[in-house]
Amino acid sequence: MTTDPKVPGVLPKQLAFALIEKQEALFGGAVGGSKSEVLIQGATQWVDDYPVHSLLLRRTYKDLDKPGGLMFRAREWFSGTDAHWDGINYRWTFPSGATINFGYLEHEGDELKYQSSNYHYVGFDELTHFPEYQYLYMYSRMRKLGSSPVPLRLRSGTNPGGPGHEWVRKRFNLPDGPPAGSDRVFVQSFLHDNFFLEQEEYRKGLDQLGDVTRAQLLEGDWTASSTGGFFVAENFKTIGWDELPDVKEFVAIIRYWDFAATEPSEIYPDPDYTVGLKLGMIAHGAMDPALPDWYVLDVERFRGNPGTVENRIKAVAQRDGPKVVQWLEQERGSAGKHLIRNYNVNVLPDRTVRALYVTGTKEVRAAIAAARANEGRIYLVDGPWIPDFVSECAVFPLGSHDDQVDGLSNALISIDRERSYFDQGKVRRVSGLMKARTRRSERGAAMSFKGHV
């Protein structure tokens, strides 16, 4: 660069990252791998020759301008060069007309500030601090003229951990990285990659951390995840369909629906999910015959508009059969009553439909569900839904979604009430668990049931 920034020596992995041709790439893992420098280096490519526009993002302004932060380091690089700093708009401008802009997305909706912007390069520092919808929205802000030889690039740096840990892990298939042929690239970095740092002193500080945080920051371990303090993932018991108790032991089987009716959009790319959780209950548990056990038989999880939601619920209820009672979340007021009536009369006229008024906070209801799970009394019956379900439960309430946690919490309440109907003789039989007939699909194993007790 003719602007001659005070750039430190380029590390081998930094160079490898700079040469990636794919549009989307993630750099990081352990601390000390020079993630911030990588992002600034990427923004400086082509600034001598073309009027390229780059945007570097942190979650808050305080993070952006703290010592060692992106703006702090950029001042070290570009002060005394031909580049000009605009302290009002947080922007470096180069003689070619190229700009490097700095921004933050602290609150929901902050991403809309960039609705009319166009960037050749967008860089996220500490990606796991951002929600997925902001990342996807800013992805859409990358545009260029057809004649420009400069490629569009979305680059990020991060450590494991943080509120966005799960969505980043899934998007980049970590720790293994995206498969061959993917449009995404992951470059793993470690503290020992950065020979400019005083590593021994750095390690001493990291040794003071807890086991999970130390594994994430020192080793870049994506499998070491903090929990939300409610559910312990290992306490859910996963079993095969051939390990289910005898069908006659089940006193109730229901499916509870937690509603959402919004499709992903450019404005709101990560809305809530509709969740239908199918739950069975036996009166005499395996660990303590005096207490019941519960079996999660299936979880349907999807997003769509109200019509899509109705059609999907109807199809699932048909598959469940008439003996499985469909419990629905009911909001208070006339709108909630209208929704239940619509499902009774129009959507599920040949199924038993019951309403559950949800009371109390999510945390209170989840605490009851977590207590039963952590006692080893909730079983998950083999299915492709299990990994996402367990991950969401493990990080609750820190994760970006809690629809499946709500589904489990409210299904447990609903099945307790269904059992009371059974005990009082209000219904002659409550059923729906049948011998499993396995059907393989491209998604994985899906279970259908026929018959009744």
C-alpha positions in Angstrom: 0.0 0.0 0.0 1.3 3.4 -0.8 -0.4 4.7 2.3 2.3 2.7 4.2 0.3 1.7 7.3 2.2 0.5 10.4 1.2 -3.1 9.7 2.9 -5.8 11.9 4.4 -8.8 10.2 1.9 -11.0 8.6 1.5 -14.4 10.2 1.1 -17.5 7.9 -2.5 -18.1 8.8 -3.3 -14.5 8.3 -1.9 -14.7 4.8 -3.8 -17.9 4.1 -7.0 -16.2 5.3 -6.4 -13.1 3.1 -6.0 -15.4 0.0 -9.4 -17.1 0.4 -11.5 -16.7 -2.7 -14.8 -17.9 -1.2 -17.3 -15.1 -0.2 -17.8 -16.2 3.4 -15.0 -17.1 5.8 -14.4 -17.3 9.6 -11.1 -16.9 11.4 -10.5 -17.9 15.0 -10.7 -20.3 17.8 -8.3 -19.5 20.6 -7.5 -16.1 21.8 -4.3 -14.4 20.7 -4.5 -15.5 17.1 -4.7 -11.9 15.8 -8.4 -12.0 14.7 -8.7 -8.2 14.7 -5.6 -7.7 12.6 -7.0 -10.2 10.1 -10.2 -8.2 9.7 -8.3 -4.9 9.2 -5.9 -6.5 6.8 -8.9 -7.7 4.7 -10.4 -4.3 4.7 -7.2 -2.7 3.4 -7.0 -5.0 0.3 -7.4 -3.0 -2.9 -7.7 0.4 -1.1 -4.8 1.8 -3.2 -6.3 1.0 -6.5 -10.1 1.0 -6.3 -12.7 3.0 -4.4 -13.8 0.0 -2.3 -15.9 0.4 0.8 -15.5 -1.8 3.9 -17.4 -2.0 7.2 -16.0 -3.4 10.4 -18.4 -4.2 13.2 -18.4 -4.9 16.9 -21.4 -5.4 19.1 -21.0 -2.1 21.1 -19.2 1.2 20.6 -17.3 0.5 23.8 -15.9 -2.7 22.3 -15.1 -0.9 19.1 -12.9 1.8 20.6 -11.4 0.1 23.6 -7.6 -0.4 23.8 -6.8 -3.2 21.3 -10.2 -2.8 19.6 -10.7 -2.3 15.9 -10.7 1.5 15.8 -7.8 1.7 18.3 -5.7 -0.6 16.1 -6.7 1.1 12.9 -5.4 4.4 14.3 -2.1 2.7 15.0 -2.0 1.5 11.5 -3.1 4.5 9.5 -2.1 7.6 11.6 0.6 9.4 9.7 -0.3 8.0 6.3 -2.3 9.6 3.5 -5.5 8.2 4.9 -7.9 10.7 6.5 -9.8 10.0 9.7 -13.4 11.2 10.1 -14.2 11.0 13.8 -17.9 11.9 13.4 -18.7 9.1 11.0 -16.0 6.7 12.2 -14.4 6.4 8.8 -10.9 6.3 7.2 -10.8 7.6 3.6 -7.9 6.8 1.3 -6.7 8.8 -1.7 -8.3 6.3 -4.1 -11.7 7.1 -2.6 -11.8 3.8 -0.7 -13.2 3.9 2.8 -13.0 1.7 5.9 -16.0 2.3 8.1 -16.6 1.3 11.7 -20.0 0.5 13.3 -21.8 -1.4 16.0 -25.1 -3.3 16.3 -25.9 -3.1 20.0 -29.7 -3.3 19.8 -32.3 -5.2 17.8 -33.0 -3.0 14.7 -29.5 -1.3 14.7 -28.8 -3.3 11.5 -31.5 -1.3 9.7 -29.2 1.8 9.9 -27.3 0.2 6.9 -30.4 -0.5 4.8 -29.4 1.7 2.0 -25.6 1.0 2.3 -23.4 -1.0 -0.1 -20.1 -2.6 0.9 -17.5 -4.7 -0.8 -16.4 -6.1 2.5 -18.1 -6.6 5.8 -16.1 -7.9 8.8 -17.6 -9.0 12.2 -15.2 -9.0 15.2 -16.3 -11.6 17.8 -19.1 -13.0 15.7 -20.5 -15.1 18.6 -21.5 -11.8 20.3 -24.0 -11.1 17.5 -27.4 -12.7 16.8 -27.7 -14.6 13.6 -30.4 -12.3 12.1 -28.0 -9.3 12.2 -25.3 -11.3 10.5 -27.6 -12.4 7.7 -29.0 -8.9 7.3 -25.5 -7.4 6.9 -24.7 -10.2 4.4 -27.4 -8.7 2.2 -25.7 -5.2 2.4 -22.7 -6.4 0.2 -23.1 -5.1 -3.3 -21.0 -3.8 -6.1 -21.2 -2.5 -9.7 -20.9 -5.2 -12.3 -17.7 -3.7 -13.7 -15.8 -3.8 -10.4 -13.0 -6.4 -10.2 -13.1 -6.4 -6.4 -14.9 -9.5 -5.0 -17.5 -9.3 -2.3 -16.3 -10.7 1.0 -17.9 -11.4 4.3 -15.2 -12.1 7.0 -15.5 -12.8 10.7 -13.3 -13.5 13.6 -14.3 -15.0 16.9 -13.6 -17.3 19.9 -16.0 -20.1 21.0 -18.6 -19.1 23.6 -20.9 -16.1 23.8 -24.7 -16.0 23.1 -24.2 -16.8 19.4 -22.0 -19.9 20.0 -24.6 -22.4 18.7 -25.6 -20.7 15.5 -22.0 -19.9 14.6 -21.0 -23.5 15.3 -23.8 -24.9 13.1 -23.2 -22.4 10.3 -19.5 -23.3 9.9 -19.8 -26.9 11.0 -17.4 -26.5 13.9 -15.0 -27.8 15.0 -14.6 -29.8 11.8 -15.2 -26.8 9.5 -17.4 -26.6 6.4 -17.3 -29.7 4.1 -15.4 -29.8 0.9 -17.2 -27.9 -1.8 -18.9 -25.5 0.7 -19.2 -21.8 0.0 -17.8 -21.2 3.5 -14.3 -21.5 4.9 -13.0 -21.8 8.5 -9.4 -21.1 9.5 -8.6 -22.4 13.0 -6.1 -20.2 14.9 -4.3 -20.8 18.1 -2.2 -18.8 20.6 1.0 -20.4 19.5 0.3 -19.3 15.9 1.1 -15.7 17.0 4.8 -15.6 17.7 4.7 -11.8 18.2 2.9 -12.3 21.6 4.5 -13.0 24.9 2.7 -16.3 25.1 3.8 -17.5 28.6 2.3 -14.5 30.4 -0.8 -14.8 28.3 -1.3 -18.4 29.3 -0.9 -17.6 33.0 -3.9 -15.3 32.8 -6.0 -17.9 31.0 -5.1 -20.5 33.5 -7.1 -18.6 36.1 -10.4 -19.2 34.2 -12.9 -22.0 34.7 -12.6 -25.2 32.8 -15.1 -24.4 30.1 -14.0 -20.8 29.4 -10.3 -21.8 29.5 -11.0 -24.6 26.9 -12.8 -22.2 24.7 -10.3 -19.3 24.9 -7.0 -21.2 25.1 -7.7 -24.3 23.1 -10.4 -22.8 20.8 -12.6 -25.7 21.8 -16.1 -25.5 20.1 -17.4 -28.5 21.9 -16.9 -27.0 25.4 -20.0 -25.0 25.9 -21.3 -23.0 28.8 -24.8 -23.9 30.0 -27.7 -21.7 31.0 -27.9 -23.3 34.4 -31.2 -25.1 33.9 -30.8 -28.3 31.9 -27.7 -30.6 31.9 -27.5 -32.1 28.4 -26.1 -35.4 29.7 -29.1 -36.0 31.9 -31.4 -36.4 29.0 -31.5 -40.2 28.3 -31.6 -41.1 24.6 -33.1 -44.5 23.8 -34.0 -46.5 20.6 -37.5 -47.3 19.6 -36.9 -50.9 20.6 -36.2 -49.8 24.2 -39.6 -48.2 24.9 -41.7 -49.6 27.7 -44.6 -51.8 26.8 -47.3 -49.9 25.1 -49.8 -50.7 27.9 -47.7 -48.8 30.4 -48.4 -45.4 28.8 -51.2 -43.6 30.6 -51.2 -40.5 28.3 -49.7 -39.3 25.0 -50.3 -35.8 23.7 -48.7 -33.4 21.3 -48.3 -29.8 22.5 -48.1 -26.9 20.0 -46.2 -23.7 20.8 -47.2 -21.2 18.1 -45.3 -18.8 15.9 -46.5 -17.5 12.6 -43.8 -15.5 11.0 -41.7 -16.4 8.0 -38.0 -15.4 7.7 -37.6 -12.1 5.9 -35.0 -9.5 5.1 -36.2 -7.4 8.0 -36.6 -10.3 10.4 -34.5 -13.2 9.1 -34.5 -15.2 12.4 -38.1 -15.4 13.8 -39.4 -17.8 16.3 -40.4 -21.4 15.4 -43.6 -23.2 15.7 -42.9 -26.3 17.8 -45.1 -29.5 18.2 -43.7 -31.8 20.9 -45.1 -35.3 21.3 -44.9 -36.6 24.8 -45.7 -39.8 26.4 -46.1 -40.6 30.2 -45.9 -43.8 32.2 -47.0 -43.9 35.8 -44.3 -46.1 37.2 -40.8 -44.9 36.3 -37.7 -47.0 35.7 -35.6 -45.4 38.5 -38.5 -45.1 41.0 -41.7 -46.9 40.4 -43.5 -44.5 42.7 -42.8 -41.6 40.2 -43.7 -41.2 36.5 -41.3 -41.0 33.6 -41.8 -39.1 30.4 -40.8 -39.9 26.8 -40.3 -37.3 24.1 -41.4 -39.2 21.0 -41.1 -36.5 18.3 -40.5 -32.7 17.8 -41.8 -30.9 14.8 -40.1 -27.5 14.4 -40.7 -25.1 11.5 -41.4 -21.5 10.5 -44.1 -20.2 8.2 -47.1 -17.9 7.8 -50.4 -18.8 9.5 -51.7 -20.8 6.6 -48.5 -22.8 6.5 -48.7 -23.5 10.2 -52.3 -24.7 10.0 -51.5 -27.1 7.1 -48.5 -28.5 8.8 -50.3 -29.0 12.1 -53.1 -30.7 10.3 -50.7 -33.1 8.5 -48.9 -33.9 11.8 -52.2 -34.6 13.6 -53.2 -36.9 10.8 -50.0 -38.8 11.2 -50.4 -39.0 15.0 -53.8 -40.5 14.7 -57.1 -39.7 16.5 -56.0 -41.1 19.9 -53.3 -38.4 20.4 -54.8 -35.3 21.9 -53.6 -32.1 20.4 -52.9 -29.4 23.0 -52.6 -25.8 21.8 -51.1 -22.8 23.4 -54.0 -20.3 24.0 -53.4 -16.6 24.6 -55.9 -14.8 26.8 -58.7 -12.8 25.4 -60.9 -13.2 22.4 -58.1 -13.8 19.9 -57.0 -16.8 21.9 -60.6 -18.2 22.0 -61.0 -17.6 18.3 -57.8 -19.5 17.5 -58.9 -22.6 19.5 -62.3 -22.5 18.0 -60.7 -22.3 14.5 -58.6 -25.4 15.2 -61.6 -27.3 16.7 -64.0 -26.5 13.8 -61.9 -26.0 10.7 -58.3 -27.3 11.1 -58.7 -30.4 13.3 -62.4 -31.2 13.3 -61.7 -35.0 13.7 -59.2 -34.7 16.5 -59.5 -33.9 20.2 -58.1 -30.4 20.8 -57.5 -28.9 24.2 -56.2 -25.4 25.2 -53.6 -24.5 27.7 -53.5 -21.0 29.2 -49.8 -20.4 29.9 -49.0 -18.7 33.2 -45.8 -17.8 34.9 -42.5 -16.9 33.4 -40.6 -19.1 30.9 -37.9 -19.6 33.6 -40.3 -20.8 36.2 -41.9 -23.3 33.9 -38.5 -24.4 32.5 -37.2 -25.0 36.0 -39.9 -27.6 36.6 -39.0 -29.4 33.3 -35.3 -29.1 34.1 -35.8 -30.7 37.5 -37.5 -33.8 35.9 -34.8 -34.0 33.2 -31.9 -33.6 35.6 -33.4 -36.5 37.7 -33.1 -38.7 34.6 -36.8 -39.1 34.2 -37.2 -37.6 30.7 -36.2 -39.9 27.8 -35.6 -38.9 24.2 -36.6 -41.5 21.6 -34.2 -41.7 18.7 -34.9 -39.1 16.0 -33.1 -36.4 13.9 -34.6 -33.6 16.1 -32.5 -34.6 19.2 -29.3 -32.6 18.6 -31.0 -29.2 18.1 -33.4 -30.0 21.0 -30.7 -30.8 23.5 -28.5 -27.8 22.4 -31.4 -25.4 22.9 -32.2 -26.8 26.3 -28.6 -26.8 27.4 -28.0 -23.1 26.8 -31.4 -21.8 27.9 -32.0 -19.0 28.7 -28.9 -17.7 27.0 -29.7 -18.9 23.5 -31.3 -17.1 20.6 -34.4 -19.4 20.7 -36.4 -21.1 23.4 -39.3 -22.5 21.5 -38.4 -26.1 22.1 -37.9 -25.4 25.8 -41.3 -23.8 25.9 -42.7 -26.9 24.1 -41.3 -29.3 26.6 -42.3 -27.2 29.7 -45.9 -26.8 28.5 -46.2 -30.3 27.2 -45.4 -31.6 30.7 -48.1 -29.3 32.1 -50.5 -30.5 29.4 -49.9 -34.2 29.9 -50.3 -33.9 33.7 -53.8 -32.4 33.0 -54.5 -35.1 30.4 -53.6 -37.7 32.9 -56.1 -36.1 35.4 -58.8 -36.5 32.7 -57.9 -40.1 32.4 -57.9 -40.7 36.2 -61.3 -39.1 36.6 -62.9 -41.2 33.8 -63.7 -38.2 31.6 -62.1 -40.0 28.7 -62.1 -43.8 28.4 -58.7 -44.1 26.8 -55.8 -41.8 26.1 -53.4 -43.3 23.7 -51.3 -42.9 20.6 -48.2 -44.9 21.2 -48.0 -47.7 18.8 -45.4 -50.2 17.8 -42.8 -48.2 15.8 -42.7 -48.7 12.1 -39.5 -47.1 10.8 -39.5 -45.1 7.7 -36.2 -43.7 6.4 -36.2 -40.4 4.6 -33.5 -38.1 3.3 -33.7 -36.2 6.6 -33.0 -39.2 8.7 -35.2 -41.5 10.7 -38.9 -40.5 10.9 -41.3 -42.6 13.0 -44.9 -43.3 12.2 -47.3 -45.2 14.4 -50.3 -47.3 13.8 -52.9 -48.9 16.1 -53.8 -48.1 19.7 -53.8 -49.7 23.1 
